[in-house]
Amino acid sequence: MLNSNVLRKLDMQDLMVFVAVYEQNSVSGVSETLCVSQSTVSYCLKKLRAVFDDELFINTRTGMRPTYKADGMYPHVLKILDSINLCHASASAFDPTLQPTVFNLCAPEYFEQLVLPRLLKRFACAELAVVVNVHKLETDIPAQALRDGSLDLAIGFGPDFHRSHADFKVRTLLEDDFVCVFDKGATPSQPRLSLQTFIERRHVFPTPWTSTSNMVDGWLAQQTRQRQIVARANSYGAALKMISGTDFILTLPRRIQQLLADDTVFERCEAPNGLPGFTLDMQWSQGADQDSANIWLREQVIAACAELDTT
């Protein structure tokens, strides 16, 4: 806020006149540079002198000599004008039609299976030369890569599956829960598994993101229970193939089950009561928050996720 109401009388033209007079030592030269009349320059100087209660420039035989106060004001007024220019430049909207653009994301397979195809389809339909490079999500959100700009966005799970960072912005994209998937020939008769049945069956565990723990086993540990894992797969698709023709259980996010599990081959049951769901969250750095390209990318991701809830 301004510390004096008298400062409200100033406008950008007044500050531009101040800088021009300071640099050129001539009212007539300022008039030509700013394409305004000499009377306008004189009027601006009059306002500046009144507002700052100082002569600011003294007319001498060698030109307009700045006063001690004008000398002190000059670098600050330059910064004000530079800041206004920066605000105007950053306000320019990112236009993906002007040139090829590459975005770098860190995300789990969940995002690649559900969201990325829709995102790429949006780009293709609009004939945009946009490339999306996806790096596999590790245990923690790659904080330094987000801060230094080598990554544009990080997509991870929530709540509280990754270490939080106070300087990051977070947006929840999707909510989901788990279901249990079986080969049709080995599906239990009950529509929802009991906890006891769940831990008695052998499990295939998909690891679509690198982590020392996972949502299901973390919950079982809270119940002082554990399950028998017979195989770990690197992808949801591979895990589904592993349970075909067996009595193994595969616990999948419901959206992934609906997308990948062929209902002519597989059947599902509801997971045991109490197994919590999760969210898919998007994170970005404070430094990228007002970047127009990053804003555009975030809007596209949000729109692609919204399509999932309308189809």
N, C-alpha and C positions, 0 to 999 in steps of 0.2 A: 504494500500500500504506500501511497505518497505521504510524506510527513508534513506536507503543507498544501492547503487547498489552492494556493497561488500557482502551484506547478501544473494544475489542470489546464491552465491557459495555454500551455505549450503544445505544439504538434510536431510531427516529423519534419515539416518544412523549416520550422524554426531551428531545429537541431542541425539540419543540413546546411542552412545558412551560416550557423555558427562555425561549423567545420570548414566550410568553403572560405569564409572570411579569414579564419585563422591561417589556413594554408596558402591563400593567395594574397593576403594583405591589400585587397582591393574590392570595393563594392561593385564597381563596374565589371570586373572580371567574374565576380560571383553571379551577377545578373546573366551574363552570357552562358556560364557553365550550367546553371540551373534552369535556364530558359524562362526566367521570370523578369519582371520589370525592376528597375532600380528602386522604384517606390515600394515594391513588395519587399525587397531586401531591407530597405530602411525601416519598414514597419516591423519586420521580424526582429531586427536588431533592437528596436524600441521595446518590444515585448520581452526579449531576453534580458535586457538591462533592468527592466522593471521587476521581473521575476527573481533575478539573482542579485538585485540591489547593488549593481556594480557597473561601471562604464564598459567593461569587457574589452573594448577596442578604442584606442585613442588615435584620432586622425592626425598624422604627421606628414611632413614633406616627403617621406619615403614610403608612405602607405599607412595602413591600419595596424597599429602596434598593439598586440594583446597585453592586457594587464596581468598582474600576478595571479589573480583569480582565474582568468581565462586560460592561462598556462596550466593551472591545476585541473580545470574542467575538461580540457581537450581530450586526454586519453579516455576519460570516463564516457564522454559523449560518443567517441568512436566506438567504444564497446557496446553502447546502446544501439547504435545503428547496425553494427555487426550482428548483434543478437536478433534484431528484427529481421535481418536478411536470412539468418539461419532458420528462424521460425517459418519464414516464407518458403525456404528451400525444402525443409522437412515436411511441409504441408503438401508438397507435390505427391500426388498419388502414384503408387507403383502401377505400371502398365505392362503386363506380361506379353502384350502383343508387339512391343517395340523391339525386343531382342530375346534370344534364348536365355533361359534362366535355370540355374541348378540349385536345388535345395537339399540340405543334408539333415536327415532325421535319425534319431535312435529310437527303436521301437521293438516290441515283441512280435512273435508270429501272429498273435491275436489281431494286432493292427494290420499286418500284411494280408491276412486272410479276409478280414471283414471290411476294412476301411480303405486300404490302399487301392484295390481294384476300382472302387467307386470314384476315388479321387482322380485316378488316371483317366477314367472314362470322361469325367468332367473336363479335364484338360484337352482330351482328344476331340470331344464334341465341339469345343470352342476353338479348335485348331491352334492351341498354344504350344509353343516350343519350350515346355517345362519338363525338366528331368528331376526325378526324386530318387536320391540315394538313401537307402535304409541300412543303418548299422545295427547289429544285434544288441538288444538290451542286456546289460550285465546286472550284477547284484545291485549296484547303486546307479543313480542317475549321473551321467557324465558331467559333473558340475563345471569343471574347468573348460571343457569344450564348448559348453553353452555360453560361458562368460566371455571366452575369447572369440566367439563367432564362428568357429569351425563347425559347430552344429547349430542349426536354426531352431529345432524343437526336439524335445525328448518326450516320448510317450511311455508311460509306465502304469503300474497298477496302484490302486488305493483301496481303502484308506490305510496309510501308514506302512506300506510294504517297502518303501524306500526312504532313505534318510532325507529329511526336509532341509531346505535352504531358505533362509529368511529373505534373500534378495531375488528369489524366483517367483514368477507369477504362475498360478495353477488354475486350470479349468477342467472340470469333469466333463468327459465326452459321452460316456455310456455307462449304464449299470447292467450287471449280469449276475447270474447265479449258476450253480452246478447241477448237472444231472449225471446219472450213472448209465453207461452204455454197455450193451452186451451183444454177443452174437445171438441171432434169433433163436438158435437151438439151445441156448443156455440161459434164457431170460427167466428170472424168478417170477413167481405168480403174483406176488404182492406189488401194488402200484408204487409204493414207497418202501425203500429198504430200511430195515432197522439198523441201528448201529452195530449190533452183534453180527448180523448177516454181512454187513459191509466189511467188517474186519476179518471175517472168516474166509471170504473169497480172496483169491490171488489177484493182484493188481498190475496193470501196465501203467507206467507213469510218463506222460509226455513232458518234455522239458523245453518248451518253446522260448524260454528266456533263461539266462544263466543266473543261478541263485543257489546258495547253500541251504535254503529252506524253501518251503512252498506252502500255499494256502491250506491245502487239505491236511498235510501232516502236522502243520502248526496247530490246526484246530484239534486234531486227534490227540496231540500231546497235552493240550489243555484238559482233555477228558481222561488223561492217563491211559490212553490206548495207542496202539500202533497197528499198521497194516503190513501185509507181506507183499513186497514189490518184486515181481519176477523179471521185469525188464523196464528199461528206461529208453524212451525214444526221443529223437531230436525234433520231431514234428508231430502235429496232430494226425496227419495223414498216415504216417508210418505206424503210429500207435494203433490206429484203427485196423490196419492190416494185421497187426500182431494179435489182436483178440479174435480175428475171424477164425471160426472153427474150433474155438476153445470156450472154457467157462470163465475166462478172465473178466475182470471189471476194468472199465476205462472211465474215469471221472473227467468229464469235459465241461467247459462253459456251455451253457444252453445255446447261445448264439452259434457257437462252433458246431455243436451237435446238429443243429438244424441246417447248417450250411454243408457239412461234410459227410455226415453219417447217412448213408443210403438206407432208406427205410425198408428196402427189400432184403437187406442183409443184416441190419442191426435193429435192435429194440432198445428203448430207454426205460428207466425207472427213476422216480424222484429220489434225490439224495436223502440221507438220514436227517431227521429234524435237527435243527441247530447249526448245520453247516452253513456258515455265513457266505453271502455273496461278495461282490467286489465291484470296483469302478475302474474304468479306463480314464486316465488323467493325462492332460497335456501340460507340459511345463516349458517355460522360456525365461530368458534372463531379463532383468530390469533394463539392461542396455538395449535390448531388442524390442522393448514394449511399444515404443512409438515409431519403430522402423516400418515404413509403409509396405515393404516387401514382406516382412514378417507378419504384419497385420493381415495382409491379403492371404498369405498361406494359412494362417490360423482360421480365417473366415471360411476358406475352402474346406479345411478339415472338419470344422464344426458343421458345415452344410452337408458334407458326405455322411457324417454320423447321424444327422437328423433324418436323412433318407432311410436309414436302417429302421427307424421307429415308425416310418410311415408306409413300409412295404411288408 
